[in-house]
Amino acid sequence: NIDPEGYLVVSKENLDRDPPNPGKFRFQVIAREKQGTAASVPVSLTVNLNDINDNAPRLPMIPPIQIQAGEARRQIVKIEATDNDLGVNAEITYSIYHVSNTGLHKFRIDPRSGVIETTGKLIAGEQYSITVQATDTGGKSSQTIVEVSVVPGPNTRSPVFQQNTYDVNVSEGASINSTVATITAVDPENDPVSYSISSGNDLRQFILRSYGTLTINGKIVFSEEITSMSSSDQQSGMFRDKSEPSSTSLRAFSATDKDSGKFGLVEYRLLDNNTDAASYFNLDPATDEGGLSSTATVNIRVTDINDKNPEFQSLPYEFSVPEGQDGLAVGRVHATDADEGQNAVVYYSVPEDIPFVVDANTGDIRTNKALDYEKQQDRARNQNERLSSTTTLTVNIKDEDDQDPSFVYQGCVVQDSACINPDPVGQNTLPYNRKVVTYTIRQGPIELFAIDPQTGVIKTIRGLDYEKENQHTLIIGTVENHSNDPGATTRVIVQVEDRNDNAPVFITMPRPLTLDDDTPLGNKITSLIATDADGTSPGNKVRYELIGKGKSMRYFQIDPDMGTLTLRDDLRKEQDNEYQVDVKAYDLGEPQLSSVMSLPIFVRHVATVPPDVGLAFADDSYTIQIAENSPANTLVKSLTVINNRVHSQVVPLRCSLTSGNYQDLFQVNVTADRNCEVRLTRPDLDYEMAPEYNLTVRLDTLTGLVNPSRSMAQINIQVVDLNDNSPQFEYPENTRQFNKQVFYGAMARDKHELGVTLMQVKATDKDSGKFGLVEYRLLDNNTDAASYFNLDPATGILKNIKVLSELRSAQLPLKLTVEARDNPTGPESESNAVTTTAIINLVEDKHRLILFIADARADQVK
């Protein structure tokens, strides 16, 4: 400000030019008369803040580094630090502060460039932690640690297989993870040896474990012969199916090398063993840059098992035979088996309790007695009865009128007075010629349900309770059919719909609580849990709120979802020693039900730390506005900590978010000037999902150095809405049922009035304020259809402004294009628009329906 003598003086301590603070200030100064109104021309002043060395260098995190063993001088990594100061204050020098495992003499760092080099012999297996320190000209410094691991250098001798050739038989029914062979190789230098399959395992049927065991990873299919390679064939461990084309399915082993760099690269080759066998195969050998290689050969033969079911051909089978004749030929069935040899021989059979016989070898079917009405299945099987296949054989027989009533379905589930998911009795239902059927309930809760004996309509006779039983099963039969044969009864499952008829109940009654008056804001006091006995959502979803008019509403708050009671204001503001907190638990059902519980809380007043000594926030509440599209790491608020320079830098200072940080959307850090700043962790602010957040920031340090009355700060973050949602049309229920996103309207052709309401289009926008307002209009779609109507821009009501009866049939129906646009008062570039179709038709006499109600008096029809 300006003092009476006209000097511009600093009125606030702790000016800071480091980002994000401004480095300069601009002012305009005006001189005015004390008694008059005259004033001078404004004078512009610019104040530049001079930098001081108040920031330590910042070092990055260095990932672990591997280096080969050896004695040569080599560069390991370059360290680069940054400093927020300017000029000479930002000049940085580097030094090695410490090296673990007495390795200080093995490394050096360039004090200017920050490049770390080796200066001594490094042995494989050694590990070092190098502590690097960056120091500026003012003596401020920071450190980081570089982890260095020494790995082996190049070797000179290759692994040696114990066998050059392995011959293995594997059953095609072998289980996954079963062992095929164990391949062993030893390295003369005692280095670890690993194994892998380098090619040919296209179907991933095998896995070669790192310890040399070859196991099965997938189903192996039998083939007639697998090419076997002799011990003198020095080939590449490949095998192929003889039935496959050449060069299509080869398998081979590979070797891996633990050396690094170019010495760890591996290639493959076939060795010449004085035969032409190698000319049939192609292999990349296991070789490193030193010319090392090792190969082994595996010959595998897959043996067949009986794992294929017989399969009927030319399905389905359907034959017709006259009723009442014995020994009559019905037809022939035929099945094949994909196995080999004796495993592929197929025999036929039918159950002994049916009126048919089948030739076991040919599949010819005959009747063994006169037929009435049956439906049976024939099955094919192999010789040892272990695998089989079935087929359905349909025989059509002329039926007689000698059957009892039979239900079409064995059962169904009742929902919304309709029978859904019916379970058919069978594929054939006998024709029924009786004229009288009397329905009855054979089994089930007859105290709850009754059935009309003539119509079969099932009704309840008293109320149902979902919580006691949410499903009832009724067995329905007929008086005319007393048998237990299929179709004599049907099962009806009645699903009971839940209703919200139970209020939430608190599961415990908490005892009175005692709190110190310096309890931090946001601290959890207790959890009040209530349950709802209703069976389904939302009737059993419980929410919580505080009710009443006392002071307790000011000092306490409850989580609406979890029922957690927390402190919201400083208890030292009042001298009261007791509060009564009334908690209401309510459900989300319709109608809403609730219950209330009272919790006494006693306050114990304690002494406080003097404000001029303790660390504290400059204010205890803040209100911030931030746009919903803000990017990650956006600064939300910097909270000033008072007395932060009274104490030494060695006094630790920590800021934390104790409540309100939904899904960890925010983070809080301590700045270089020992203040607390809140930043956005990711760009997920959405006004429609959460219009505001209430954060509680807590300040912590050594015991006795925090002013408890100002150690908590509340930040109310208000999300500023943007126009990021387009309007969405809400279609009537009858169009949504048929997945039609169209509005329909109609008018009688013989109606000649103007201004008749034909329909109302409606669209909603998830945005708020002016961005959520929607305006409607008709678009010109190159027809004169829009000239017949007027669309209210605010309500979306469509009315005719011309007589529609003059339209010809060829012009119908009329198709209109309706636009819904949000932010109607703003420019079109700042609004979103969507369109839909509205169809108008004229109704004539030929379109009308006649409803006829039989056996009902006029006074019974509503």
CORQUI-V315760 format. One record per pair of residues at least 6 apart in sequence whose C-alpha atoms are under 6 Angstrom apart, sorted by the first residue. I is the first residue (numbers start at 1). GAP is how many residues later the second one is. Records with the same first field share a line. If there is no record, write none. Layout:
I=GAP  GAP
//
This chain:
1=7  8
2=6
17=6
23=26
24=23  24  25
25=21  22
26=19  20
27=17  18
28=14  15  16
29=13  14
30=10  12
31=8  9
32=6  7
53=36
56=84  85
57=25  26  84  85
58=23  24
59=22
62=84
64=83
65=83
66=82  83  84
67=83
68=82  83  84  85
69=53  54  55  81  82  83  84
70=51  52
71=49  50
73=45  46
74=43  44
75=41  42
76=40  41
77=38  39
78=36  37
79=35
83=7
89=48
91=45
92=43  44
93=18  19  41  42
94=17  20  39  40
95=16  37  38
96=35  36
97=34  35  36
98=33
99=30  31
100=28  29
106=12  13  14
107=10  11  12
108=8  9
109=6  7
124=26  27  28
125=25
126=24
127=21  22
128=20
129=17  18
130=15  16
131=13  14
132=11  12
133=9  10
134=7  8
135=6
154=105
158=134  135
159=26  27  28
160=25  26
161=23  24
162=22  23
164=132  133
165=66  131  132  133
166=132
167=131  132
168=132
169=131  132
170=132
171=131  132
172=48  49  50  130  131  132
176=40  41
177=38  39
178=37  38
179=35  36
180=34  35
181=33
182=30  31  32
183=29
184=28
194=16
195=15  17  60
196=12  58
197=55  56  57
198=55  56
199=52  53
200=49  50  51
201=50
205=11  12  13
206=9  10  11
207=7  8  10
208=6
222=80  82
225=17
226=14  15  16  75
228=71
229=70
235=62
236=16  61
237=15  59  60  61
238=12  13  14
239=11  12
240=9  10
255=31
257=7
263=25  26
265=23
266=20  21  22
267=17  18  19  20
268=15  16  17  18
269=14  15  16
270=13
286=7  8
287=6
306=37
308=30  31
309=78  79
310=26  27  78  79
311=24  25
312=22  23
313=21  22
317=76
318=75  76
319=76
320=75  76
323=48  74
324=46  47
325=45
326=41  42  43  44
327=39  40  41
328=38  39
329=37
330=35  36
331=33  34
332=31  32  33
333=30
337=7
345=37
346=35  36
347=13  14  34  35
348=12  15  32
349=9
350=28
355=12  13  14
356=10  11  12
357=8  9
358=6  7
377=15  16
378=13
379=10  11  12
380=8  9
381=7
404=77
406=81  82
407=80
409=14  15  16
410=13  14  15  80  81
411=11  12  79  80  81
412=7  8  9  10  80
413=6  7  79  80
414=79  80
438=15  16  40  41
439=14  17  38  39
440=36  37  38
441=35
442=33  34
443=31  32
444=30
448=12  13  14
449=10  11  12
450=8  9
451=6  7
466=30  32
467=68
470=26
471=23  24  25
472=21  22
473=19  20
474=17  18
475=15  16
476=13  14
477=12
500=39  89
502=31  32
503=90  91
504=26  27  28  90
505=25  26
506=23  24
507=23
512=88  89
513=88
514=87  88  89
515=88  89
516=87  88  89
517=54  55  87  88
521=46  47
522=44  45  46
523=43  44
524=41  42
525=40  41
526=39
527=36  37  38
528=35
529=34
532=8
534=6
538=50  51
539=48  49  50
541=46  47
542=44  45
543=17  18  42  43
544=16  19  40  41
545=15  38  39
546=36  37
547=35
552=27  29
555=12  13  14
556=10  11  12
557=8  9
558=6  7
577=25  26
578=23  24  25
579=21  22
580=19  20
581=17  18
582=15  16
583=13  14
584=11  12
585=9  10
586=7  8
587=6
609=98
614=91  92  93
615=27  28  90  91  92
616=25  26  91  94  95
617=23  24  25  93
618=22  23  24
620=93  94
621=92  93  94
622=93
623=92  93
624=93
625=92  93  94
626=93  94
627=92  93
628=57  58  91  92
630=53
631=52
632=48  49  50  51
633=46  47  48
634=45  46
635=44
636=42  43
637=40  41
638=38  39
639=37  38
640=35
641=34
652=49
653=48
654=46
655=43  44
656=41  42
657=39  40
658=38
659=36  37
660=34  35
665=16
666=13  14  15
667=11  12
668=9  10
669=7  8
670=6
687=32  34
691=28
692=25  26  27
693=23  24
694=21  22
695=19  20
696=17  18
697=15  16
698=13  14
699=12
723=48
726=106
727=36  37  38
728=35  36
729=33  34
730=32  33
742=95  96
743=95
744=94  95
745=13  14  95
746=94  95  96
747=95  96
748=94  95
749=56  93  94  95
752=51
754=46  47
755=44  45  46
756=43  44
757=41  42
758=40  41
759=39
760=36  37  38
761=35
765=7
770=53
771=51  52
773=49  50
774=47  48
775=18  19  45  46
776=17  20  43  44
777=16  41  42
778=39  40
779=38
788=12  13  14
789=10  11  12
790=8  9
791=6  7
813=27  28
814=25  26
815=23  24
816=21  22
817=19  20
818=17  18
819=15  16
820=13  14
821=11  12
822=9  10
823=8
//
